[in-house]
Amino acid sequence: MLLINRIIRAARLDGTFFKEAKADATLTNEALLVALAAAVAMAGGNFLYWLIPWPGHPIFSFGAAIAALFIYAIFYAIGFGIFVFLVPLIGEKLFAGKPMTWQEALRPLGYAQAPVIVSILSLVVVLGGILSWAGLVYALVISTFAVKETMELDWLKAGATCIIAWIPLSVLYGVAGSIIWNIWWRSVIFF
């Protein structure tokens, strides 16, 4: 129940929560669990998207579904790790934010990934994709607020920190999508 309350506090942009999370090392595993749930939901949603045929996309691909399951989970986890590593560096070195270790950054940024869990709904035609992107955007907003509060930056500097650190994550999503589309396309042509 405490986990849910912390996720709600993060989603409500509770500034004191992010400072508490940064300072409380006992929340590390819980924050990792939230980030892992986001990775699993994104992978699961994309798996179901490629597995279940829908109008306009009548050819499903088991190969693309399996690839989506593993590639999105792995790429999200790697991308999140890079994001957590870059945020303190960029915030401190480029924008003179309050120093923070990557472990301290992990906790507030881990909770900030909670909205990505709606990605499990990717299989819902049209609405699923919109919800998935909305979850990613809101995770970036929460991350920006967390950086603002924990590194004591203004909105512009916190936003710039997160956007710059988010670029590798976006590139990984693009690569993942390209790989899966390639697998799907080959399954359509050759089977």
Secondary structure by P-SEA (a helix, b strand, c coil): caaaaaaaaaaaccaaaaaaaaacccaaaaaaaaaaaaaaaaaaaaaaaaaccccccccccaaaaaaaacaaaaaaaaaaaaaaaaaaaaaccccccccccaaaaaaaaaaaaccccccccccccaaaaaaaaaaaaaaaaaaaaaaaaaacccaaaaaaaaaaaaaaaaaaaaaaaaaaaaaaaaaaacc
